[in-house]
């Protein structure tokens, strides 16, 4: 039995990055030997075990063969005869197909270290094209390591293009796709994830609504970058620079989908794109079964982001409707995330990244003014039921009028 550290832990150590998760592969062992040493089995499809002390995952060396469509369409074979090289060749990228023993002696049969130095994301073998999930994984790694100068090797991008055209991407489950998408959006340069998907044709398969934004012009007075797709990428980049949570990043990606529906003869104007885009945002949300908080914020940002930009001009009654739509009294955090998404949208414009966004503090102040309306005095006056609701609304409107006059 020989045990090796593999994959990301080796890659990140060689890059000088902190190592968080460690994967181990065990060569020359049987399931019975692992159990005898106190390892606990966890793998349903292939033998994976948890270390009795550290709880880290140890997998028996295995080979795999394509047996069906999609990410799950593989037959695995694990036995003591499977070599380390045979286990490594089934991995996605050369930089993830290295192993080291307990003395840090490197096993690198597919030149991962060379590709690390060349800053290339390159597939290990033609078997790469058998797993559609790898298109998303490579795009995610491109987003993670873009700051270090990594790019996708041309021949790997070509394989990704073939996968995108094969129909295999449609076999991915929403859960697997969302796991990769959500992780990619939380990388330092999530816009690169979208760029790579677009470069290999996967974006128009997975998110045709986002793909449709590229080449659609906007008024240059408001959008110096002009192209709606470019703007969307810039908004996503700003969200990452400002360390926004997943909910905000997802909303930033989808906020302008309605502009993809504007007839060409109406370009560069996009009248009512906020409402037109709601059915598209809903479709993307449902396609990937995004978590409820992501779905809700994306819909609200899509509908109301231009309200956010025009906050200083809104009538008190419109402002009150906006606050009611977000249920700011019970869910203040969601409104805060809306404000963040609006600010990222405003900053995601060429040359305007550093411009101040006074609307943010104005909206926060409005929410505070509305929240300070006390219910108890109204109860004491005898209001109840629907009458109480109307009385609260009147008092909040009065508070917002006073706030607007002072602001």
N, C-alpha and C positions, 0 to 999 in steps of 0.2 A: 504493500500500500504506500503510495506517494501522494502527498498533498501539496497543492499549488494555490497561490493567490492569483486570481485572474481578473480580466476585464477592467472596469473603471478604476479600481484601486491601484492597479499597476500603471494605467494611463496617467492618472492624476498625480501619482508620486513622481513620474518622469517629467511631468509638466511643472512640478513644484507647487501644485495646488493641494489644499487640505484634502485628506482622504476621509470620507464619512462612512460609506457602506463598503464592506469587504465581502466579496464572493470567493468561495473556495471550490476547487474541483478536486475530486479524489480519483486517482488512477490506480487500477489494479486491485480494486476491492469489490466485494459483493455486498448485497443488502444485509445478509446474515452477519457479516463481519462488522458492519456499521452498527447494527443493533446490539451486537455483543459488546461493543465499546461504549454503549450508553447513549448513542445518537437516537433522536426521536424522528420518525418519518413524518413528512408533511406533504410530499408531492403526490398528487393524484395521478398525473400523466407520466411522470418519470421520477426516478428516485432522488428526492431531495430530503436532507436531514438537518435537524437543528442540533448544534453542539450542546452537550449536556451542561456545560458551564457558561460559555459566552452567549449561547442562543443564536450565533451566526449560522448562516445557511451553508451547507456543504452538499454539493451535487456530485453524483457519480459521473465519471466521464461517459459521454454518450454521443451517438450519431443520430441523425434524423433524416427522414425521407418524406418527400411531398406525397400526400395521399388524398388531398381534397382541396377545396377552395378556402381562401382566407387565412387569417392568422392561426386558426386552430387546426388547419388541415395538414397535420404532420404525424408521422409515426416515429416514435423514438425507440432507440435500442441502446441499453446500457449493459455493459458486461466488463469483467476484468481485462478482457482483450483489447478494449478500445484505448487507443493511445492518446496522449495529450494533444498531439498534432491533429488527430482526427476530431477531437472535441473542439479545438480552437477554430477549425476550418468552417464550422457551421455558424460562426458568429458573424455579425453584420459588417463591422468596419475593421480594418487592419489595426487601428489604434486601440480597439477593444479586444483584439485577439492575441494578446501577449500574456505570458504567465511568469511567475517567479517563485522559486522555492524559499525555504526559510532562511537561506543565506543571501537572498536577493539576487541569485543567479537568474538571468533573464532567458526565457525561451520565447523566441520571436520568429517563427517560421514564415510569417507572411509580411515581414518588413514593416511592422507597425511603428517601430522606433524611427525608421527612416521617414515615414509619412508624418510622424509627429514633428520632426525637424523641418520638413517641407511644408508643414501646416496644411496637410491634405486629408480630407475625409474620403477614403477610398474603400470600396467593397473588398471583401476577402476572396470571394469566389463567385462564379456565375449563379450559385444557389441563392445568392442575395435576392434574385428576381422571383424567388418562390414565395416570399413572405411580404404581402402588401403593407404590413405595419411598418416595415423598414423605411418606406418613403417618409412617413411622419417622423420616425426616429432620427433619420439623417438630417432632416430639416430642423429638428429640435437641437441636435448637436451643433449644427451650423449656427443657430441662434446663441447657443451657450458659448461657443469658442470664437465667434466672429471678432471679438475684441482682441484676440490673440493673433488674428490674421488668417484663421482657417477658412478654406473654401472647399466646395465639393468638387472632387476630381471629375473631369469631363466625362470619362467613361462610366462613372457611377451615376452621374446625372442622366446619362443616356439610358441606363438600366431603369432608373426611376421613371423616366418618360415612358419606357415600354410598359412598365407596371401600371402607370396611370392610364394608358390606352387599352390595357388588356381587359378591363372590367373587374379586375381583382379588388380594387379599392372598395367597390360596392359591397364586397363580402365582409368588410370589417364591421364589427358590432359597434353600436353607439358608445358603449362603455369603454372599449379599447381605444377608440378614436378620441373620446373626450379626455381620457387619461393622458394621452400624448399631447393633445392640444392645450390642456390646462397647464401641464408642466412646461410646455414651450412658451406659453404666454407669460410665465413667471420667470423666464430667463432674462438676462441683462439686455439682450437685443431681440425682443420678440418679433420685431418687424422683419428680421432676417428669415425667420421661420416662414412667414407669409411669402416673402420674396422667392425663397427656394421652392416652395410648393408651386408657386406660379411659374417658375422657370422650367419645371419638369411637367407641367400640365396637370398637376394634381389639384390645384386650387379650383379649377373650373369643374372638376369632378366632385370634390368634397364640399366646396362653398362657392357655387356659381354666382351667388348673390354678391360676394365680395369681389370675385374675379371681374364681374361686370362693371365695377367702378373704375377700372383702369382705362384711360382714354376718354373719360367723361369730363368735360371742362366745367369749371366754376368761374364766377366773376373775378377777374384778376384784382379788382380793387379790394376785395375781401380775402382773396386767396391767391397770393403771388405765385404759389406753386402750380396753380390752375388745375392740374389733374386730380380728380377726386380720389383715385387709388393711392397716389403719392401722398395726398393729405392724410388718408386713413393710416398709412404706415407711419407718418410723422406723429400723429396723435398717439399711436401705440408706443412709439419710441419715447415720447414725453411721459407717458404713463409709467414706463419702466424707469426713466431717469428720476422721477419723483416717487419711486418706490410704492406705487399704488397697488392695492390688493387685486386679486383675480377678478372680483366682481366688476371693478372699474375698468380693468383692461379688456374684459369681454365686451362691456358696453361700448368702450372706445372703438373696438374692431367693427361693431355692428351699427354704430349710431347713424351713419349716412347711407344706409342701404337703399333708401327711397330714391336717391339721386340716380341710381342705375335704371330706374323705370322712366325717367324723364324723356319724352320724345326728342329726337335730335333737333327738330325745328324750334324747340323752346330753349335749347342751350344758349348761353351758360346759366340761365335762370333755372331754379328748381322749386317752383311754387308748390307748397304743401307736401314737400318731400318727407316731412316728419310723419305725416299720417299715412302716406303711401307706403312708407317703409315698414310699418308695423307688421303687416302680414308676412313680409320677408324675414324680419327679426324673429317672429313667432316660428316660422318654418325652420330656421337654423337652430333655434333653441331646442325644438322638438327632435330634429334630426340627430343631435348629439346628446339628447337627454341631459342637457346642462342642469346643474343644481338650481333649485328654486330661486335662491337669492341672486344668482347670475341672470336667470331668465327675467325676473321681475325688474332688476335694475336696467337691463338692456332695453326692455320695452319702455320704461319710463324715460330713460335718457333719449331714446329714439324719438319719442313724442314731444318732449319738453326742452330739449337742449337749446333751441333758439329762444325759448322763454328765459333760460338762464342768461344768455348773452344780452338780452334786452331788459334784464331785471330792473335797471335804474329807470326805465321808461314805463314799466308796467303800472296800470291803475291798481289801487289798493284791492279792488274786487278781484282782479285777475291774479294778483299776488296771493290772495286768500285761497282762490281755487287751486293754485299751484301747490300751496302748502297742504291743502286738504287731500289732493291727489297722492301726496307722498305720506300721508298720515304721520306728519312730523311730531305729533303729540305723543304717539306711542312708539314710533320708529325713527328717532332722530338720526341714527347712524346711516340709514338709507338716504336721507336727504343730504347728509354730509358727503356721501359717496357720489351723489348726483352732482353736487357742486364741484367735486374733484374732477369728474368726467367732463363737465363743461369747461373747466379751466384747461384741462389737457387738450380739448378740442380747439380752444382759442390759441393755445401755445403751439399747436401742431401745424403751423403755417410758416412758410419760408420767410426768414428774417424777422419773425414776430415771436420767436421762442422766449425772449426775455421780457416781453411787454407785460406790464402789471395787469391784474384782473380784479378791479375793484368790485365787480359783481359778486365775488365770493363772499366778502365781508358783509356786503349789503344784504344778501340772501340769508346769511347767518343771523344778522340783526333782525330781519323780518320774522324769522322763525322764533327767535327769542321773544320778540314783542307779542306775537300771537300766543305763545305759550304762557306768558305772564298773566293772561286773563284768568281770574279766579272764578271758579264755578260756585263755591259756597254762598257768596252774596246773592247769586241768582236763585239758588235753592231757597234761601231765606225769604226771598220776595214771592215765593210760591210757584215759580216756574217748574214744570215737570213734563216728561214725555217730549213730543215733537216741539212744543213751545219752548222747552228748555234748550233744545238744540238750536232753534232759531235765535234765541236770546244770546247764546254763546257766540253764534256766528256774527251777530250784530256788534257785540263787544269786541270781538277779534278784529272786525273790519274797522271799528273806531280806533283800536290800538294801532292798526297798520296805517291808517290815515295820519295819525299823530306821528308815527315813526317816519313816514315819507316826508312830512313837513320839516322834521328836525334834521333829516339826513342831508 
